[in-house]
């Protein structure tokens, strides 16, 4: 079905919101059309049709990407917390002093960081150190002032020097934490012993024959550092971000309060990061879905010769073949052009999303993302594809 040859032609279906020839309009006409689309989008969103409202608002910001109100409304009807944060950041890029966007963005990031922290702690308690490190690293990147996140990250870090740095970050936030002080002292002592032992061994090796050195090395073990698991409780993440007041109107801020029951699906996950593939697989397989992993676009095309997925998650930046090229080839083949393709990216640029749409993608998720986001996407788009 697929070969390694890349085709530049594609019969990808361009979504409705990008079909009209907005680029041909004059600046004045574009401005008027953007305002009208914004007005219609707000009315429809207020009426409860968030999907149609989003489409109109996306058209509006495409014509006028510096409309604070349009981005703010897009944030209020976003499908995921990550998309909401992305839209709020666009407001702040335009107006860094926008109080409403600042407050809502702060709250949205806090909730996302809390969710990542809770999932990281759960992974650590389950013994999945790699997943825990990934989730906790994302948590401290989003909210670096959360002391307990630094402590848990230190607890799942193996390198003594790195562990020492992480504990120091936690102590900087709360210098009176006696547990952190004790843990820091223990790691410092372990590090000093390790360095002393290495120095002693180096001196001893100079006086030993190769055979004596080999025998000594085989029986010498480096003492593991003493560490206490953080005792600070991690609260469950807030269910949703409070809806900010939007001028004379407001839109419900919870894009997914509850998730319907899912039907088992076959999901192709394309990402060059083993950690991302593993995290997605853990969540989806737990819900009964079958996950088929692929390391890049070419590997994914080979997998499509053997399996027909119900949905595809694909990273954008990958070696050999990126997500845009892969998506075009999926859309150009009669047997797979109907399969929903969800792009995953660490970028949250609006025009990156437009490029993905033009390549034929169905939706776009910004990393890091909530597990509920994955389940909602699988449920929504697999169900839409079957209807």
N, C-alpha and C positions, 0 to 999 in steps of 0.2 A: 504493500500500500504506500509506504513512504520510502524515499531514498534520501541520501545525504545531500543531493543537489538542492540548493535553495532557489526558490522561485520568487521573483520580485512581484509577480502578478498575484492578485488575490481577489476573490469575490466576497470578501468579508462584508457583512451587513453593518452599515454604519447606523448607530442608534439615532432615533428620531431627533434628539436634542441637538444633533450636529449636522442635520441634513440641509437646513435652510442656508442660503448664501448670505450670511451676515457680513462677510468680509467685503462684499460689493457695495454695501451701504455707505453713504456719506457720514462723516462724524456726527453731524446734527441728527440725521435720521437714526443712526445707531444709538445715540444718547436717548432719543425719544422712545425707541423700541425697547431699550434696556429698562427704562422707567416703567413702561407699560407691562413688560414681562415681570418685573419686580412686583408691581401692584397685583397682577393676576396670581403670581406665585404665593403672595401673602394671603390673599383671599382663599385660595384653594387649600393652602396649608392649615389655615384657621378652621376650614371646614372638615379637616381630618384626613384629607387625601395627601399624605406626606410624599408619596412617590411621585405623583403628578406635580405637586408643588416643588419638589427638588428639581425636576426636569426643567420647569420654567425658570427657577432661580439660577440653575446652571447656565441656561441660555443668557440670562441677564448679566451674570458676571463675565461671561465670554465676551459680550459686547462692551461691558464697562467693568473691567477687573479692579477698579479702585472704588467700587461702591461699598462703603462700610456696612450699610443696612442690608444689602443683598448677602454679603458674607455672614453677617450676624444671623440672618434668617436661615441661611444654609446650615449654620452650626446648630440651630434649634431643631432642625428636622433631619439632621445627619443620621445615617443608618448605624454608625458605630461611634464609640467614644473617641477613637483615633481620628475619624473624619471630622468630628466636632472640634477637636483640638486644632486640627489643621486649618479649618475655616476661621476659627478664632484668631489663629496666628496671622492669617491674611488681614484681618481687621487691624491687628496691632502693627503689622508692617506698614499699613497705611496711616494709622493714627496710634502711636505708642502710648498715648495718654488716655485712650478710650477706657473709661472706668468700668463699664459693663463687661467689655471683652476681657479686661484684666482679671476681674473678679471671677467670671465664669471659667476662664482658662485655668486660673489657679485651682479652682475647685475640681475641674475635670481632670487635671494632672494629678491632683492629690488622690482622687478616687482610683485613677488608673494605676498609680504607684502602689496604693494600698492593695489593690487586687493582685498585682505582680508579686508583692511581698508575701501575701497570704499563700499564693501558689508556690512561691519559692520555698517557704517554710515547710509546706506540705511535702514538696519534693525532697527536701533535706531529711525530713523525718522518715520518708519512705526509702531513703538510701540512694536516691538518684542524684548524686553530687553534681553531675554535669548539667542537668536540667536546672537544678537549684542555683548553680552559679550564673547561668544565663538569665534566669528570671530575676534574681536578686541584683545582678549588675544593671539590668534595665530599670529596676525600681530605684536604685540610687542615682542613676543618670537622670531620671525624670524628677525625682525629689531628693536632692542630696542632703537635706536637713533632717532626714528621718534616722535617728540614732540606731534603732533596733535593726534596720535593714543592713547597716554597716556591720553590726555585730553578727548577724546571721551569715552575711557574705564571708566574714572572716572565719566563721566556723566551718565552712565548706571549702575553704581555700587550703591547698596543701603546702605551697611554698612559704617557708617561714618569713622571708623578707616581705612578701606581699601581705601575709597575715598581719605582720607588725604594722604595716602602713594602714591597713583597714581598721585595725584596732585604734590606731592613733586618730583616725578620722572620727571614730565614734567618741573617743575621749575628748576631742576638741569640741564636740557638740555638747557633751555633758561631763565636765571635768570631775564632778563629785561622784560619779558612778564607781563604787568600790569594786564591783564585779569586773568591770572593764579594766580598772587599774591592776587588779590581781592577774587577770588573763594576760595583760600586756607584759607584766613582770615575768610571768612564766614563759611566754614566748621569747622574751629577751634572753632569759636564762638558757632556754633550749638552743637558741641561736648561738649564744656564746659557747656553749658546750660543743655544738657542732663544729664551730670554727676552730676551737681548741683541739678537738679530736682530729680534724683534718690536718692541722699544723703538726700535731704529734706524729701522726701517721706518715706525713711527708718527711719528717726528720728521721723516723725509724726506718723508712724505706731506703734512705741513703746508706744505712749500715747493714741492710739485709741482702742476702742472696735472692735471686728471682724466685727460687723454690720456697724460701722462708716467707717472702713477701706474699706469694700466692696463698700459702696456708694461713697466714695471719689475716689476709683480706677476707677469706671465706668464712672466718669465725667472728668477724667484727660487725656489729650491728649498730646503726645510728639510733640513739634513743629518741623515740617519738615525743613530740612536745605535748605537754599536759594542756588540756583544753576543756572548758566547761561549756556545755551548750547554753546559749542565751536563755534566760528564764523569763524575759519580758514577753508578755502575751501579745499576740498579734490579733487585733480586732478584725472581724469580717469586713470586707470592703463595702462601702456604701452602695446601695442598689442603683442609684442614679444621681445625676447632677441636677441640682435645683434649677428650675427654669428662670432665667433672668427676665425682667420686665422689658418688653420691646415696645417702646413708645406707647401707643394706645391699644395695643393688642398683645396677646401671648399665644404660644403654641406649645402643646404638650411636649416635654423634653425627653420622655422615655421612649426611645425607638424600639426597645425590646424588653418589656417588663417580664413577660413569660414566654417560654419557648414551647411550641407544640411538640407532640411526640414525633420522633423521626423514624423514617423507614430506612432499613439498611441499604447503603449505597456503595458503589465502587468509586473511590476518589483517587485520581492521579495527582501526586504531590511532586512538583518539580522545583528543586532548590539545591544549590551547590553547598549549602551549609548542612552538615549532618545533624547539628543541634536543632535547627528549625524543622527539618524533616521528622526528627524524633518527637519533638514537642507536638507537632500537628498530628502525627500518627497516634501518640498516646491519647490525646483527647478524642479523636474521631473513632479509634478502635474501641475505646471505652463505651462509646454509644452504639457499638455494633456495626460500624462501617468497615469496609475493607479498604485499606490504604495501599496503593502501589507507588513506591518511591522511585524517583529518577533524579540524577545528579545534574543534568542540564538539558537543553532543548533537544540535542541529538539523541541522548539516552531516552528521553520521553517519546520521541518519534518511534524509536525501536520498540518501546513498550506498547505503543498503540497498534503495532502489528499483531499483538497477542491478546490485548484486552481492550474492551470498549467501556471507558469510564462514564459515570453519570455526571461527573463534574471534574474540572481541572483547576488546581491551585498552582500557579507558576510564579517564581521569582522573576525579576526583570533583568538584573545584571548577573550574567552567568558566563562562564567560559564556553568557547566553541560556538554556541548559539544562544542568543539572549531571548528574553521572554517575548519581545515584540515579534521577532522573526518566527519563533515557535508558534505564536498565536496566529500569525498570517497563514502558516502552513496548515494548521488545524482547520481554519476557516475555509481554506481553498480545497479541502478534500470533502467529497460528497458524504463519506461515511462518518465524519466527525464534525462537520460544520454546525451541527445542532447542539453540540456539547457546550455547556456554560464554561467560560474561561475566566477565572478570578485571578487578577494580578496582585502579587505581594511585593511591596517595596519599602525600603527604609526612607525613601523620599516622600514628601507630602505636597509636592508642587502641583498646582492646578493643571498646568500644561503637560506635565508628565501623564496625568490622568487622561487628558484629551488625546495624547499620542496613543495611549493604551486603547482608548475607545476606537480610534481610527484604525488600529491594528485588528480590531474585532473583539476586544475583551468585553466581558459582560459586566464586570465590576472591578473595583480596585480597593485593596486593603493596605493600610499603612502599618508597618511594624513599629513597635511591638503591638500586638493585638490581644484582645480578651478571648478566652476560649469560647465564650458565648457568641462572639462574633462569627467564629468558624461554623458553629452549629446553626446559627441563624442563616448564614449564607447557604449552607448545604440544604437546609429545609426550604428556603425561599426559592432558590434557583433551580433545584432539582424538581420541585413541585411545578414551577412555571414551565420547565422544559417538557414535562409530561402532559401538561394541559393543552 
